[in-house]
Amino acid sequence: MRAAVLHTHGQPPSHADHPDPVSSDGYSVVRVTAAPVVPLDLLCASGTSYFGQPAVPYVPGVQGVGVVEQSEVVPPGTRVFFATSAGMAAGDGSFAERCAVPDVDLVVLDTAVPDTEVAALGLSGVAAWMALTWRAQFKPGEQVLVLGGGGAVGQVAIGAARLLGADGVVAVCRSDAARDRALAAGADEVVASGPDVDALTARLREATDGAVDVVIDPVFGIPATAASRVLAPYGRLVNLGGSSGDEAVFSSSVLRSRTASVLGYTNNAITPEQRRDALTAVLQHAANGAVAVTHETVSLADIATAWDRQSTGSTDGRLVVTI
C-alpha cells in the first residue's frame, strides 16, 4: 500500500510503499479516507517526546477517518473515526491507505459531516469539549477565555462555550488570520497576544473586566501567565498544550486569594467511551454549522510538504491528508 513513512527522527515522512496491515484479534482494518496533520504527530516523530523514540520506519498519524474493511466487531463498510498510538507505542498510524486499529478505538460515525471535516475536528474537538465540560466543569453564565483562539482546539472551544451558554467568550490570537478564525468561530472579542506579559494582562483585564471563570489554554507560556492574573474567584485554567512554551509563571497570592485552580488535560487520560461521546457531541453541532475548524486538504503524495508547513506554522488552518 502507499503510505507516509518516517525513516529518520526529526525529518518529514516520505511517500512510499509500505506493508499492508495484518488483521489480528482485537484489531480492525480500516481503509483510510482522511487524516489530519497535528502537532502531536510531529512531536512523536521528533524522537524527543516524553513517549520516547519510536522505532523507525513507521507510519505516523494519531487519528483518521475511514471505512472498515475487516473487523469482528463492526460490519465491513461502516464509516468510522479512529485513534492510534503511532509514535507513542509500536505500530503504524493513519497516513496510509489502510490502518490496523484497536477495536476499542473505533468510533462509528452517524453524521452527514464530510470525512475531511470530521478529521479536521477529530481529537482537537474532543480535547476542547472535554477540557471545557469535564475538566473545567463549565457552568452556563460563566465567562470563558480561549488562548490560541485561531487554532483547531481554540475554534472548537469558542464554539462549544457559546453553545453551552457562556456569558461571554474572549480569545487571544497571535496573527490577523488567527483573529479572523476566532471571530468566525464565535468569539465576542479577540485580544492580540505578545511578548510583554504585563501589557497582555492589561489587555485581558480590559476585555474581560478582570474576571474570567474558565481559561482554555492550548499554548501555555506568557499567555497562560497573563490569563492566570485575570481569573475570577474559583476560576479554572485548563492547560492542554505548550505551543508558546513549556513553562509559565503563576503568582501564589493571586491563586490563593481567588481560590483558583490550574488544571492539566490530555486526551490520553480519558476513556474510549468519553472520547466517543465527546466526538459525537462535537459532530452533532458541526452538522448544523455551530462548530467548525478551518482546514485545507492535501494529498498523501504531498505529505512531506504538508509536514514542513505544519512544522513552520505556514498554514491557514488545519491540514487534512486525503487518501
Secondary structure, DSSP 8 states (H G I E B T S, - for coil): -EEEEB-STTS--EEEE-------TTEEEEEEEEEEE-HHHHHHHHT-STT----SSB---SEEEEEEEE-SSS-TT-EEEEE--BTTBSS--SSBSEEEEEGGGEEE----S-HHHHHHHHHHHHHHHHIIIIIS---TT-EEEEETTTSHHHHHHHHHHHHTT-SEEEEEESSHHHHHHHHHHT-SEEEE--S-HHHHHHHHHHHHTT-EEEEEESS-HHHHHHHHTTEEEEEEEEE---TT-S-----HHHHHHTT-EEEE--GGGS-HHHHHHHHHHHHHHHHTTSS---EEEEEGGGHHHHHHHHHHT--SSEEEEE-
